[in-house]
Amino acid sequence: MNAWRSPCTAGVAVLAALGLGTCTSNTPAPEQTAAPSPMEQPAVPSKYRPEEVVGRWGYGAYHTENDFARTAAAARGQCGQPVEITRGPNGGVMMYLADSAQLQELQLKGSANGKNYIGPPGNVGGPQDREIVSFDGRTMVLRWMDPEVAGRYGTGVYVRCAPEGVARASSKPPPVKPPPQ
């Protein structure tokens, strides 16, 4: 009976030691949790204002730069079911983060190097931020900062939809009427 207890007790002791080792080895050091990633930096005011981003947008995404034109055209076609970006209660804009079904208030943030971002309050360049690659008031291109998220979602293209009840402008100019005589 004593021989049975000894290997069993030794086995329990080994498992307990492994369990404790696992618990302590997975705990991040305080400096690891507090330090921002090398890309993150303090936010400065963005060159874009929330009211410029608010509106109804057709949306598409691409993974290859060669697909931008095709994706922008497809996004324009999505205005029948637009993405709506509204003002947040604290001055930001209401948008979705990656893998979230909840609208969240996001901030427009600038950086010392001149880049602009949309993301949660705090530093710029964080994993939940999207860099505003380009924005001309009609088309907005956003790239996820987290490479894993960017790999899944691609680069987003938002094309502003005409206000409800307004027909889409045709590509040819209206006919010129002669002045009244």
C-alpha positions, 0 to 999 in steps of 0.5 A, spaced: 500 500 500 505 504 501 508 503 494 502 505 491 501 511 495 509 513 493 508 513 485 501 516 486 503 522 490 509 523 486 505 524 480 500 529 483 506 533 485 509 533 478 502 535 476 501 540 481 508 543 479 506 543 472 500 547 473 503 552 478 508 553 472 503 554 467 499 559 471 505 563 473 508 563 466 502 566 462 501 572 467 504 578 463 509 582 466 506 589 468 511 593 463 508 588 458 501 590 459 502 597 460 507 599 454 503 601 447 505 598 441 511 601 437 506 604 432 502 607 437 503 614 439 499 620 443 493 622 439 492 630 436 486 633 433 485 630 426 484 634 420 478 631 419 471 633 423 466 628 425 461 631 421 465 630 414 464 623 416 457 622 418 452 620 412 450 614 408 455 610 405 456 604 400 461 599 402 466 595 399 473 592 401 479 589 397 485 585 399 489 587 392 490 595 390 489 593 383 481 591 386 480 598 388 476 601 382 472 595 382 471 595 389 469 603 389 464 601 383 461 596 387 461 600 394 457 605 390 452 600 388 451 598 395 447 605 397 440 601 396 443 598 403 447 603 406 452 603 412 450 609 416 455 613 420 452 618 425 454 622 431 456 619 437 453 622 444 460 625 446 462 628 439 465 622 435 462 617 430 458 611 431 461 605 427 462 598 428 469 595 430 472 589 427 468 582 430 463 587 434 455 587 432 455 593 437 455 600 434 461 604 438 463 611 439 469 612 435 474 618 435 477 621 429 484 622 431 491 625 428 498 623 429 504 627 429 506 624 423 500 627 419 496 620 419 489 620 421 485 615 424 478 612 426 478 608 433 477 608 440 479 614 445 486 613 446 493 613 442 493 612 435 495 606 431 492 601 436 490 595 434 482 597 433 484 603 429 483 604 422 488 609 418 484 614 414 488 612 407 484 617 403 478 621 404 476 627 399 469 628 402 465 623 397 470 616 398 473 614 404 478 609 404 480 605 411 485 600 413 485 596 419 491 597 423 491 590 426 494 585 421 490 579 422 484 583 422 486 587 415 487 580 413 480 578 414 477 584 412 481 588 407 481 595 406 475 598 406 472 603 401 466 607 403 462 611 397 458 617 400 450 615 397 446 621 395 441 623 400 434 620 400 430 622 395 435 625 391 436 622 384 443 620 382 447 625 378 448 622 371 455 622 368 453 627 362 452 634 363 445 637 363 443 640 356 445 648 356 438 652 355 439 658 351 438 665 355 431 668 354 430 673 349 
